Amino acid sequence: MTRYFGTTDVLQATITGGVLPFLIGDTVKALLAAAVLPASWKLVNRADKATTENRI
């Protein structure tokens, strides 16, 4: 019955056109964030140590 009304085709077209094109970009952004975030925290900690040492 869903095939008769075309909902299966609409769902497939929606996923193909609205979801799949963004998966590659989202994966690249997630990997980039996973690589950059730890390095940025190391820089923040290094700067924090430098400022606290200068206060003493």
ChimeraX commands (.cxc) that place a marker at each C-alpha (Angstrom):
marker #1 position 0.00,0.00,0.00 radius 0.5
marker #1 position 2.82,2.45,0.74 radius 0.5
marker #1 position 4.28,1.65,-2.64 radius 0.5
marker #1 position 0.97,2.62,-4.21 radius 0.5
marker #1 position 1.00,6.10,-2.66 radius 0.5
marker #1 position 4.68,6.58,-3.39 radius 0.5
marker #1 position 5.90,7.10,0.17 radius 0.5
marker #1 position 8.69,4.60,-0.33 radius 0.5
marker #1 position 9.93,6.55,-3.34 radius 0.5
marker #1 position 9.60,9.85,-1.49 radius 0.5
marker #1 position 11.52,8.52,1.51 radius 0.5
marker #1 position 14.29,7.19,-0.69 radius 0.5
marker #1 position 14.51,10.46,-2.62 radius 0.5
marker #1 position 14.56,12.45,0.61 radius 0.5
marker #1 position 17.38,10.38,2.09 radius 0.5
marker #1 position 19.33,10.38,-1.16 radius 0.5
marker #1 position 18.93,14.09,-1.81 radius 0.5
marker #1 position 18.71,15.51,1.68 radius 0.5
marker #1 position 20.91,13.36,3.91 radius 0.5
marker #1 position 23.62,11.61,1.92 radius 0.5
marker #1 position 25.24,14.75,0.42 radius 0.5
marker #1 position 25.95,16.07,3.91 radius 0.5
marker #1 position 27.45,12.90,5.39 radius 0.5
marker #1 position 30.90,13.38,3.82 radius 0.5
marker #1 position 31.19,16.99,4.93 radius 0.5
marker #1 position 29.96,16.22,8.43 radius 0.5
marker #1 position 32.44,13.36,8.74 radius 0.5
marker #1 position 35.31,15.59,7.65 radius 0.5
marker #1 position 34.26,18.29,10.14 radius 0.5
marker #1 position 34.00,15.78,12.98 radius 0.5
marker #1 position 37.45,14.35,12.24 radius 0.5
marker #1 position 38.94,17.83,11.98 radius 0.5
marker #1 position 37.40,18.85,15.30 radius 0.5
marker #1 position 38.67,15.65,16.94 radius 0.5
marker #1 position 42.19,16.46,15.74 radius 0.5
marker #1 position 42.20,20.20,16.51 radius 0.5
marker #1 position 40.48,20.28,19.89 radius 0.5
marker #1 position 43.18,18.46,21.93 radius 0.5
marker #1 position 45.89,20.61,20.37 radius 0.5
marker #1 position 44.01,23.78,21.22 radius 0.5
marker #1 position 43.62,22.69,24.85 radius 0.5
marker #1 position 47.37,22.09,25.06 radius 0.5
marker #1 position 47.96,25.64,23.84 radius 0.5
marker #1 position 45.47,27.03,26.36 radius 0.5
marker #1 position 47.12,25.14,29.22 radius 0.5
marker #1 position 50.56,26.32,28.11 radius 0.5
marker #1 position 49.39,29.95,28.02 radius 0.5
marker #1 position 47.71,29.56,31.41 radius 0.5
marker #1 position 50.90,28.21,32.96 radius 0.5
marker #1 position 52.91,31.07,31.48 radius 0.5
marker #1 position 50.57,33.71,32.90 radius 0.5
marker #1 position 50.42,32.15,36.37 radius 0.5
marker #1 position 54.23,31.88,36.51 radius 0.5
marker #1 position 54.58,35.55,35.64 radius 0.5
marker #1 position 52.26,36.57,38.49 radius 0.5
marker #1 position 54.36,34.96,41.19 radius 0.5
marker link #1:1,2 radius 0.2
marker link #1:2,3 radius 0.2
marker link #1:3,4 radius 0.2
marker link #1:4,5 radius 0.2
marker link #1:5,6 radius 0.2
marker link #1:6,7 radius 0.2
marker link #1:7,8 radius 0.2
marker link #1:8,9 radius 0.2
marker link #1:9,10 radius 0.2
marker link #1:10,11 radius 0.2
marker link #1:11,12 radius 0.2
marker link #1:12,13 radius 0.2
marker link #1:13,14 radius 0.2
marker link #1:14,15 radius 0.2
marker link #1:15,16 radius 0.2
marker link #1:16,17 radius 0.2
marker link #1:17,18 radius 0.2
marker link #1:18,19 radius 0.2
marker link #1:19,20 radius 0.2
marker link #1:20,21 radius 0.2
marker link #1:21,22 radius 0.2
marker link #1:22,23 radius 0.2
marker link #1:23,24 radius 0.2
marker link #1:24,25 radius 0.2
marker link #1:25,26 radius 0.2
marker link #1:26,27 radius 0.2
marker link #1:27,28 radius 0.2
marker link #1:28,29 radius 0.2
marker link #1:29,30 radius 0.2
marker link #1:30,31 radius 0.2
marker link #1:31,32 radius 0.2
marker link #1:32,33 radius 0.2
marker link #1:33,34 radius 0.2
marker link #1:34,35 radius 0.2
marker link #1:35,36 radius 0.2
marker link #1:36,37 radius 0.2
marker link #1:37,38 radius 0.2
marker link #1:38,39 radius 0.2
marker link #1:39,40 radius 0.2
marker link #1:40,41 radius 0.2
marker link #1:41,42 radius 0.2
marker link #1:42,43 radius 0.2
marker link #1:43,44 radius 0.2
marker link #1:44,45 radius 0.2
marker link #1:45,46 radius 0.2
marker link #1:46,47 radius 0.2
marker link #1:47,48 radius 0.2
marker link #1:48,49 radius 0.2
marker link #1:49,50 radius 0.2
marker link #1:50,51 radius 0.2
marker link #1:51,52 radius 0.2
marker link #1:52,53 radius 0.2
marker link #1:53,54 radius 0.2
marker link #1:54,55 radius 0.2
marker link #1:55,56 radius 0.2
view
